Protein backbone atom coordinates (compact mmCIF):
# COMPACT_ATOMS: atom_id res chain seq x y z
CA UNK A 1 0.00 0.00 0.00
CA UNK A 2 0.99 3.64 -0.37
CA UNK A 3 3.12 4.80 2.55
CA UNK A 4 1.32 7.43 4.68
CA UNK A 5 3.09 10.78 4.66
CA UNK A 6 3.72 10.75 8.42
CA UNK A 7 5.31 7.29 8.30
CA UNK A 8 7.58 8.03 5.31
CA UNK A 9 10.38 9.54 7.49
CA UNK A 10 10.49 6.32 9.53
CA UNK A 11 10.85 4.33 6.32
CA UNK A 12 13.62 6.66 5.17
CA UNK A 13 15.46 6.17 8.47
CA UNK A 14 15.09 2.38 8.40
CA UNK A 15 12.80 2.19 11.42
CA UNK A 16 9.97 0.80 9.29
CA UNK A 17 10.54 -1.49 6.31
CA UNK A 18 7.01 -1.81 4.99
CA UNK A 19 3.49 -0.57 5.68
CA UNK A 20 1.26 -3.62 5.34
CA UNK A 21 -2.23 -2.23 5.86
CA UNK A 22 -4.37 0.19 7.85
CA UNK A 23 -5.66 -1.25 11.11
CA UNK A 24 -8.05 1.38 12.43
CA UNK A 25 -8.75 5.09 12.57
CA UNK A 26 -10.02 6.65 15.78
CA UNK A 27 -10.74 10.02 17.31
CA UNK A 28 -7.10 10.70 18.09
CA UNK A 29 -5.00 8.59 15.70
CA UNK A 30 -4.82 6.26 12.73
CA UNK A 31 -3.08 2.91 13.27
CA UNK A 32 -1.24 0.87 10.63
CA UNK A 33 0.27 -2.61 10.63
CA UNK A 34 3.94 -2.34 9.69
CA UNK A 35 6.96 -4.59 9.27
CA UNK A 36 10.14 -3.69 11.12
CA UNK A 37 12.81 -6.17 10.08
CA UNK A 38 11.41 -9.57 10.99
CA UNK A 39 8.81 -8.16 13.39
CA UNK A 40 5.22 -7.17 12.68
CA UNK A 41 4.31 -4.13 14.72
CA UNK A 42 1.83 -1.28 14.61
CA UNK A 43 2.41 2.41 13.96
CA UNK A 44 0.04 4.82 15.68
CA UNK A 45 -0.06 8.09 13.76
CA UNK A 46 -1.41 10.85 15.99
CA UNK A 47 -3.79 13.28 14.37
CA UNK A 48 -3.16 17.01 14.60
CA UNK A 49 -5.09 18.81 17.32
CA UNK A 50 -7.30 20.45 14.68
CA UNK A 51 -8.31 17.02 13.37
CA UNK A 52 -8.75 15.22 16.68
CA UNK A 53 -12.27 14.76 17.92
CA UNK A 54 -11.15 13.93 21.45
CA UNK A 55 -13.33 16.16 23.62
CA UNK A 56 -12.02 18.46 26.34
CA UNK A 57 -8.35 17.51 25.92
CA UNK A 58 -7.34 20.39 28.21
CA UNK A 59 -9.29 18.75 31.02
CA UNK A 60 -7.06 15.70 30.75
CA UNK A 61 -3.82 17.67 30.59
CA UNK A 62 -4.40 19.50 33.86
CA UNK A 63 -1.63 18.82 36.35
CA UNK A 64 0.88 17.45 33.85
CA UNK A 65 4.38 18.58 34.71
CA UNK A 66 6.56 20.33 32.11
CA UNK A 67 10.25 20.38 32.99
CA UNK A 68 11.19 23.40 30.87
CA UNK A 69 9.78 26.71 32.12
CA UNK A 70 10.10 28.10 28.58
CA UNK A 71 7.95 25.26 27.23
CA UNK A 72 5.43 25.73 30.01
CA UNK A 73 5.08 29.49 29.30
CA UNK A 74 4.74 28.88 25.56
CA UNK A 75 2.06 26.25 26.15
CA UNK A 76 0.13 28.63 28.41
CA UNK A 77 0.30 31.44 25.82
CA UNK A 78 -0.81 29.15 22.99
CA UNK A 79 1.89 30.33 20.59
CA UNK A 80 2.81 28.24 17.57
CA UNK A 81 5.79 26.85 19.45
CA UNK A 82 3.57 26.28 22.46
CA UNK A 83 1.03 24.35 20.40
CA UNK A 84 3.81 22.18 18.99
CA UNK A 85 5.07 21.50 22.50
CA UNK A 86 1.52 20.70 23.64
CA UNK A 87 1.26 18.10 20.88
CA UNK A 88 4.58 16.53 21.86
CA UNK A 89 3.46 16.44 25.48
CA UNK A 90 0.19 14.71 24.47
CA UNK A 91 2.08 12.07 22.49
CA UNK A 92 4.88 11.49 24.98
CA UNK A 93 2.31 11.04 27.75
CA UNK A 94 1.27 7.75 26.16
CA UNK A 95 4.85 6.48 25.89
CA UNK A 96 5.48 7.38 29.53
CA UNK A 97 2.21 5.79 30.69
CA UNK A 98 2.87 2.55 28.78
CA UNK A 99 6.30 2.20 30.39
CA UNK A 100 4.99 2.93 33.91
CA UNK A 101 2.08 0.54 33.61
CA UNK A 102 4.16 -2.31 32.21
CA UNK A 103 6.53 -1.95 35.18
CA UNK A 104 3.51 -1.98 37.53
CA UNK A 105 2.19 -5.27 36.15
CA UNK A 106 -0.55 -3.88 33.89
CA UNK A 107 -0.81 -5.54 30.47
CA UNK A 108 -0.31 -2.89 27.78
CA UNK A 109 1.35 -2.98 24.35
CA UNK A 110 5.12 -2.64 24.49
CA UNK A 111 6.26 0.74 23.07
CA UNK A 112 9.34 0.94 20.84
CA UNK A 113 9.52 4.72 20.58
CA UNK A 114 7.69 7.83 19.39
CA UNK A 115 9.11 9.54 16.32
CA UNK A 116 7.63 12.83 15.05
CA UNK A 117 4.11 11.97 16.05
CA UNK A 118 4.27 8.26 15.18
CA UNK A 119 4.32 5.71 18.00
CA UNK A 120 5.80 2.33 17.14
CA UNK A 121 4.55 -0.41 19.44
CA UNK A 122 3.72 -4.06 19.83
CA UNK A 123 0.92 -5.50 17.73
CA UNK A 124 -1.30 -7.45 20.13
CA UNK A 125 -2.45 -10.70 18.49
CA UNK A 126 -4.67 -13.65 19.30
CA UNK A 127 -3.77 -17.34 19.41
CA UNK A 128 -3.87 -17.56 15.61
CA UNK A 129 -1.57 -14.59 15.11
CA UNK A 130 -4.38 -12.32 13.95
CA UNK A 131 -4.92 -8.87 15.41
CA UNK A 132 -6.55 -9.24 18.83
CA UNK A 133 -10.19 -8.09 18.94
CA UNK A 134 -11.45 -5.22 21.01
CA UNK A 135 -13.42 -6.11 24.10
CA UNK A 136 -16.64 -4.78 22.56
CA UNK A 137 -16.37 -7.46 19.85
CA UNK A 138 -16.01 -10.31 22.35
CA UNK A 139 -18.72 -12.37 24.04
CA UNK A 140 -18.01 -14.58 27.04
CA UNK A 141 -19.47 -16.77 29.76
CA UNK A 142 -20.49 -15.36 33.12
CA UNK A 143 -17.49 -17.05 34.73
CA UNK A 144 -15.08 -15.50 32.22
CA UNK A 145 -16.69 -12.08 32.63
CA UNK A 146 -16.24 -12.21 36.42
CA UNK A 147 -12.62 -13.32 36.04
CA UNK A 148 -11.73 -10.65 33.48
CA UNK A 149 -13.57 -7.96 35.43
CA UNK A 150 -11.47 -8.81 38.49
CA UNK A 151 -8.33 -8.49 36.35
CA UNK A 152 -9.43 -5.07 35.12
CA UNK A 153 -10.14 -3.89 38.67
CA UNK A 154 -6.64 -5.01 39.64
CA UNK A 155 -5.15 -3.17 36.65
CA UNK A 156 -7.01 0.02 37.62
CA UNK A 157 -5.64 -0.33 41.17
CA UNK A 158 -2.11 -0.77 39.82
CA UNK A 159 -2.55 2.27 37.60
CA UNK A 160 -3.49 4.27 40.68
CA UNK A 161 -0.45 2.83 42.42
CA UNK A 162 1.80 4.66 39.93
CA UNK A 163 -0.35 7.79 40.07
CA UNK A 164 -2.36 7.37 36.87
CA UNK A 165 -5.99 7.19 35.83
CA UNK A 166 -6.76 6.06 32.27
CA UNK A 167 -9.51 8.64 31.92
CA UNK A 168 -11.19 7.14 28.85
CA UNK A 169 -11.39 3.45 29.71
CA UNK A 170 -14.16 1.46 28.03
CA UNK A 171 -14.72 -1.71 26.03
CA UNK A 172 -13.32 0.17 23.03
CA UNK A 173 -9.93 0.73 24.70
CA UNK A 174 -9.28 -2.86 25.74
CA UNK A 175 -7.99 -5.67 23.52
CA UNK A 176 -8.41 -9.36 24.35
CA UNK A 177 -5.72 -11.90 23.48
CA UNK A 178 -5.15 -15.49 24.61
CA UNK A 179 -4.04 -14.33 28.06
CA UNK A 180 -6.84 -11.84 28.75
CA UNK A 181 -7.42 -8.08 28.56
CA UNK A 182 -4.79 -5.59 27.34
CA UNK A 183 -5.33 -1.87 27.97
CA UNK A 184 -4.64 0.52 25.07
CA UNK A 185 -4.99 4.23 24.17
CA UNK A 186 -3.32 6.23 26.93
CA UNK A 187 -2.36 9.72 25.66
CA UNK A 188 -5.09 11.23 27.83
CA UNK A 189 -4.02 9.39 31.02
CA UNK A 190 -4.29 11.81 33.94
CA UNK A 191 -2.24 12.46 37.06
CA UNK A 192 -4.32 11.02 39.90
CA UNK A 193 -3.00 13.50 42.44
CA UNK A 194 -2.65 16.70 40.38
CA UNK A 195 -5.73 16.61 38.16
CA UNK A 196 -8.93 17.87 39.78
CA UNK A 197 -10.99 15.67 37.46
CA UNK A 198 -9.07 12.47 38.19
CA UNK A 199 -11.38 10.89 40.76
CA UNK A 200 -14.61 11.22 38.82
CA UNK A 201 -12.75 9.95 35.73
CA UNK A 202 -11.60 7.01 37.85
CA UNK A 203 -15.17 6.21 38.84
CA UNK A 204 -16.31 6.52 35.24
CA UNK A 205 -13.57 4.12 34.08
CA UNK A 206 -14.55 1.56 36.71
CA UNK A 207 -18.27 1.87 36.03
CA UNK A 208 -17.71 1.53 32.26
CA UNK A 209 -15.90 -1.76 32.82
CA UNK A 210 -18.46 -3.02 35.31
CA UNK A 211 -21.36 -2.17 33.01
CA UNK A 212 -19.75 -3.99 30.09
CA UNK A 213 -18.86 -7.18 31.94
CA UNK A 214 -22.22 -6.97 33.71
CA UNK A 215 -23.92 -7.83 30.42
CA UNK A 216 -22.55 -11.35 30.80
CA UNK A 217 -22.55 -11.56 34.61
CA UNK A 218 -25.45 -9.42 35.92
CA UNK A 219 -24.34 -9.87 39.52
CA UNK A 220 -21.48 -7.46 38.76
CA UNK A 221 -24.01 -4.67 38.29
CA UNK A 222 -24.77 -4.79 42.01
CA UNK A 223 -21.14 -4.20 43.00
CA UNK A 224 -19.68 -0.86 44.08
CA UNK A 225 -16.05 -1.08 43.06
CA UNK A 226 -15.91 2.58 42.01
CA UNK A 227 -16.76 3.85 45.48
CA UNK A 228 -14.59 1.21 47.17
CA UNK A 229 -11.47 1.97 45.13
CA UNK A 230 -11.95 5.73 45.44
CA UNK A 231 -12.29 5.42 49.21
CA UNK A 232 -9.15 3.29 49.45
CA UNK A 233 -7.20 5.85 47.42
CA UNK A 234 -8.45 8.83 49.41
CA UNK A 235 -7.69 7.11 52.72
CA UNK A 236 -3.95 7.45 52.04
CA UNK A 237 -1.15 4.87 52.18
CA UNK A 238 -2.69 3.30 49.09
CA UNK A 239 -1.92 -0.39 48.46
CA UNK A 240 -2.55 -1.35 44.79
CA UNK A 241 -2.61 -5.02 45.78
CA UNK A 242 -5.23 -4.59 48.50
CA UNK A 243 -8.02 -7.17 48.31
CA UNK A 244 -11.23 -5.80 46.82
CA UNK A 245 -14.74 -6.86 47.79
CA UNK A 246 -16.92 -4.79 45.47
CA UNK A 247 -18.83 -3.59 48.52
CA UNK A 248 -19.11 -0.11 49.98
CA UNK A 249 -21.02 1.23 52.95
CA UNK A 250 -22.42 4.74 52.65
CA UNK A 251 -21.89 7.11 55.54
CA UNK A 252 -25.37 7.63 56.95
CA UNK A 253 -24.64 9.10 60.37
CA UNK A 254 -27.45 11.52 61.26
CA UNK A 255 -26.58 15.09 62.13
CA UNK A 256 -26.89 16.09 65.82
CA UNK A 257 -29.63 18.70 65.41
CA UNK A 258 -29.61 19.75 69.07
CA UNK A 259 -25.87 20.42 68.96
CA UNK A 260 -26.25 22.50 65.80
CA UNK A 261 -29.03 24.57 67.41
CA UNK A 262 -26.88 25.18 70.48
CA UNK A 263 -24.06 26.44 68.28
CA UNK A 264 -26.44 28.80 66.50
CA UNK A 265 -27.76 30.13 69.83
CA UNK A 266 -24.23 30.65 71.12
CA UNK A 267 -23.21 32.52 67.97
CA UNK A 268 -26.33 34.72 68.21
CA UNK A 269 -25.62 35.49 71.87
CA UNK A 270 -22.05 36.48 71.02
CA UNK A 271 -23.28 38.76 68.25
CA UNK A 272 -25.74 40.48 70.66
CA UNK A 273 -22.96 40.91 73.20
CA UNK A 274 -20.68 42.53 70.61
CA UNK A 275 -23.47 44.86 69.53
CA UNK A 276 -24.13 45.85 73.13
CA UNK A 277 -20.44 46.58 73.74
CA UNK A 278 -20.28 48.65 70.57
CA UNK A 279 -23.36 50.62 71.64
CA UNK A 280 -21.86 51.27 75.08
CA UNK A 281 -18.61 52.41 73.45
CA UNK A 282 -20.46 54.82 71.15
CA UNK A 283 -22.41 56.32 74.07
C-alpha positions, 0 to 999 in steps of 0.5 A: 500500500501507499506509505502514509506521509507521516510514516515516510520519514520512519521508512527513510530512516530504516525504522519501518521497512514496509506498511502492510495495511491500515488497522483502524482510525479513531478520534485521536489517531490512525493505526497501521500494521507495519513490518520492522525487520522480521517483526510485525508491529503497529504504527500509531499516527497521531492526528493534529489537534485540529483534526482530533475529535477527542473532547475536552483535551485540556481537562485531561492535561491538567496537572501534567508537569513540564520540565522546561519553564520556557515550554510551560510558558509557551504552552500557556500562551498558545503560541505556535511553538507552544502548540507544537510543544503541547502536541509533543506532550500529548504524544509522549504522555502515552509512551510514559504511561505505557512504560509505567504501567508495564513496570507496575504489572498492567498488560499494555502494548510494548512501546518501541519509541515515538518519532515525530508523532508516530508511536511504534509499538507491539501488535497485540495478536490472538492465538492464531496470530491475527490482530486481537479483537477489542473487548466490545467485539467479544462475548463470554461466559459469566465465569469468564466475565467475572474473572476478566472484570477482576483483572481489570479492577486489579489493573485500575488499582495498579494504575493508581499505584503509579499515580495514573488514571486512564480517563477514557477506559471502556470496552473500546480501549481494551484488547483481548488476546489469549491471556486476557485483557490488554489496555490501550490508548493512553495519551489522555491518562491523567495524574491522579493527584494533580488533576482535579478531574481524576477521581470522577474519571476514575469512577467513570472508568470503573463503572464503564468496565463493570457495566460492560462485563455486567452484560454477561454476569449481571451480579457485577451490576450490584457491586460498588467497586468505584466507590470502594477503590476511590475510598481506598485511594483517598484514605492514604497509604494506598496499596494497589494489591489490596483485596477488593470486595466490590462492597461499599457502605455509605456514611449515613450518620445523622446530624446532631440537630440539638448540637447545631441549634446550640451552636447557632444560639451561642453565635447569636448570643455572642453577636448580641454581646458585641453589639451591646459593647459597641453601643456602650462604646459609642455612648 
